[in-house]
Amino acid sequence: MFIGDVNWAPHHYDIIQWTINPDPKAPIEVWTDPQDERAKDIVVHYRYHSGVVVHSIGYPGEPVGPDGGACFVGTEGRIAVDRSNLVSYPARILQEPLLPTDARVPHATSHSGNFLECVRSRHLTVCEPETAVYTMNAILIGGISLALQRRLTWDPVKLQFQGDDEANRLLSYTPRPPWRV
């Protein structure tokens, strides 16, 4: 799914960050698998500190999710979500009431409407800045793993790869004169 695409990929990965990354400061391991038989393109995999693994490929045979969504696979079934659909297998998963202590993810029917409302109210947007940063980090480190064709471990606190100078050099570039940062 749109690895390294800073325009469309966040629509997929912010959903993932909301639901499976309970500790955004924990390391993320990332690697590529150019031989994945399910994909036409190279697949990038992310292993979060919690043990959850995310694959940049749709769930086999699942029609929901490719247009700005994701498929979550658990021990009791799976839930697929995109910009227009929410389905579960088995269907009863979505019929089970949430408990007061269950985690909830943000919801908005319009990105621009949510933004404008937050400008007026001073509340955080549905995809608050911290989630947006962790989402973009995941997309970009996936692109670096893809470029290097090897497994990397990202330290989101230090904002660098652990023990990999070559990968860390790809985190920025030398601007051409007269530009400076």
WOCOR-V522973 format. One record per residue. SS is DSSP state (H for helix, E for strand, - for the rest). PSI is psi in whole degrees, -180 to 180 (* if undefined). Layout:
ss = (SS	SS)
psi = (PSI	PSI)
//
This chain:
ss = (-	-	-	-	-	-	-	-	-	H	H	H	H	H	H	H	H	H	H	H	-	-	-	-	-	-	-	E	E	E	E	E	E	-	-	-	-	-	-	-	-	-	E	E	E	E	E	E	-	-	-	-	E	E	E	-	-	-	-	-	-	-	-	-	-	-	-	-	-	E	E	E	E	E	-	-	E	E	E	E	E	-	-	-	-	E	E	E	E	-	-	H	H	H	H	-	-	-	-	-	-	-	-	-	-	-	-	-	-	-	H	H	H	H	H	H	H	H	H	H	H	-	-	-	-	-	-	-	H	H	H	H	H	H	H	H	H	H	H	H	H	H	H	H	H	H	H	H	-	-	-	E	E	E	E	-	-	-	-	E	E	-	-	-	H	H	H	H	H	-	-	-	-	-	-	-	-	-	-	-	-)
psi = (97	44	130	-6	104	-3	-55	-33	-38	-27	-24	-50	-23	-35	-43	-45	-41	-38	-27	0	75	-20	86	-8	-1	152	151	129	138	141	162	156	87	-8	10	117	-15	-15	148	-27	172	143	136	139	143	130	118	161	-31	-10	-12	136	132	134	137	47	148	157	135	123	0	116	-17	135	-32	-25	71	44	-163	163	124	123	125	-170	-22	3	-154	156	130	139	143	-163	-16	-11	152	115	158	154	110	160	-28	-21	-43	-14	-12	128	145	143	157	-28	-7	143	149	151	154	157	138	145	-10	122	-48	-39	-41	-43	-48	-40	-39	-30	-44	-44	-17	16	166	148	164	-48	89	161	-41	-44	-40	-41	-48	-33	-49	-37	-46	-45	-45	-39	-30	-41	-36	-41	-40	-44	-39	-16	45	167	135	154	123	132	103	-11	-46	-11	48	165	145	119	32	91	-38	-45	-40	-31	-24	-3	-17	174	161	116	149	146	145	13	138	156	*)
//
